Amino acid sequence: MTNSNPINDLILGDNLAVMATMPDHHVDFILTDPPYLVNYIDRSQRSIKNDINADWLMPTFNEMYRVLKPDSLMVSFYGWTKIDLFFAAWKAAGFRVVGHIVFPKRYASSAGFLAYQHESAFLLAKGHPEKPVKPLGDVGNWYYSGNKLHPTQKPISALTPFIQSFTPENGLVLDPFAGSGSTCEAAKLCGRQYIGIEIDRQYFDLAKARLDSLSSREIIAA
Ligand SMILES: C[S@@+](CC[C@H](N)C(=O)[O-])C[C@H]1O[C@@H](n2cnc3c(N)ncnc32)[C@H](O)[C@@H]1O
């Protein structure tokens, strides 16, 4: 494949193949929500591709590290039942763990030994990024997105603070597991550039329509 410099784009395809076309050090920040490796199927029988096998973990995080600028950050959600696999992949790629973010929910997503009422993400560094003057708290805001567009749709307001804090104005945000485009919408609302990659045409089409319909009024108000 040839090198390309996509900006403000949603790309339908396998993120490994798409990132392989990107130059080194292309993006300012990665905010992503990979499959949690739990074979999740929601009440409407919607599922998530690559939510069973973990073969993609190491190669994909290696590519994410390569396309991220030096001294930059990534926020990655993760499935806590497979934390050992996620940790191994992040560290093997070269990321340093520099923060852990918890998003308490007012509702439980599921119940077992506990009622599962939080989401979590790690803040990972490539190199030694500059620290913000006013660091964000590591307990994030969460509201129920309704999951109308995607079975694990992340709420926009949970994402925007991290984009604002960790991406320069007009900087480029990458989400290689874009789903319904929540990270891309959040980046657009924050006045940042974005690249989203999604393998499933159904979610890709929804994300595309969602971003196309985002009005400039909403972008200015955010
Ligand atoms: C947890 S979901 C992301 C949901 C998203 N945060 C949202 O708010 O809609 C993970 C997404 O990654 C996609 N995916 C899985 N493997 C992929 C791959 N190799 N390349 C691109 N997308 C992939 C899945 O189809 C799924 O939509």
The ligand as an SDF file (V2000), in Angstrom:
LIG
                    3D

 27 29  0  0  0  0  0  0  0  0999 V2000
  -15.9580   -1.1520   21.4330 C   0  0  0  0  0  0  0  0  0  0  0  0
  -16.4020   -0.7520   19.8100 S   0  0  0  0  0  0  0  0  0  0  0  0
  -16.1870    1.0140   19.6900 C   0  0  0  0  0  0  0  0  0  0  0  0
  -17.4640    1.7730   19.9670 C   0  0  0  0  0  0  0  0  0  0  0  0
  -17.2630    3.2670   19.8390 C   0  0  0  0  0  0  0  0  0  0  0  0
  -16.4300    3.7670   20.9090 N   0  0  0  0  0  0  0  0  0  0  0  0
  -18.5650    4.0240   19.8260 C   0  0  0  0  0  0  0  0  0  0  0  0
  -18.7950    4.8870   20.7120 O   0  0  0  0  0  0  0  0  0  0  0  0
  -19.3930    3.7500   18.9570 O   0  0  0  0  0  0  0  0  0  0  0  0
  -15.0450   -1.3630   18.8850 C   0  0  0  0  0  0  0  0  0  0  0  0
  -15.2200   -1.2250   17.3850 C   0  0  0  0  0  0  0  0  0  0  0  0
  -14.0170   -1.6630   16.7370 O   0  0  0  0  0  0  0  0  0  0  0  0
  -14.3760   -2.2720   15.5020 C   0  0  0  0  0  0  0  0  0  0  0  0
  -13.2440   -3.1320   15.0900 N   0  0  0  0  0  0  0  0  0  0  0  0
  -12.9040   -4.3410   15.5720 C   0  0  0  0  0  0  0  0  0  0  0  0
  -11.7980   -4.7970   14.9440 N   0  0  0  0  0  0  0  0  0  0  0  0
  -11.4220   -3.8390   14.0590 C   0  0  0  0  0  0  0  0  0  0  0  0
  -10.3600   -3.7190   13.1140 C   0  0  0  0  0  0  0  0  0  0  0  0
   -9.4330   -4.7010   12.9740 N   0  0  0  0  0  0  0  0  0  0  0  0
  -10.2670   -2.5960   12.3750 N   0  0  0  0  0  0  0  0  0  0  0  0
  -11.1910   -1.6050   12.5030 C   0  0  0  0  0  0  0  0  0  0  0  0
  -12.2380   -1.6670   13.3700 N   0  0  0  0  0  0  0  0  0  0  0  0
  -12.3440   -2.7610   14.1520 C   0  0  0  0  0  0  0  0  0  0  0  0
  -15.6500   -3.0210   15.8080 C   0  0  0  0  0  0  0  0  0  0  0  0
  -16.4080   -3.2610   14.6300 O   0  0  0  0  0  0  0  0  0  0  0  0
  -16.3540   -2.0560   16.7920 C   0  0  0  0  0  0  0  0  0  0  0  0
  -17.2660   -1.2260   16.1270 O   0  0  0  0  0  0  0  0  0  0  0  0
  1  2  1  0
  2  3  1  0
  2 10  1  0
  3  4  1  0
  4  5  1  0
  5  6  1  0
  5  7  1  0
  7  8  2  0
  7  9  1  0
 10 11  1  0
 11 12  1  0
 11 26  1  0
 12 13  1  0
 13 14  1  0
 13 24  1  0
 14 15  1  0
 14 23  1  0
 15 16  2  0
 16 17  1  0
 17 18  1  0
 17 23  2  0
 18 19  1  0
 18 20  2  0
 20 21  1  0
 21 22  2  0
 22 23  1  0
 24 25  1  0
 24 26  1  0
 26 27  1  0
M  CHG  2   2   1   9  -1
M  END
$$$$
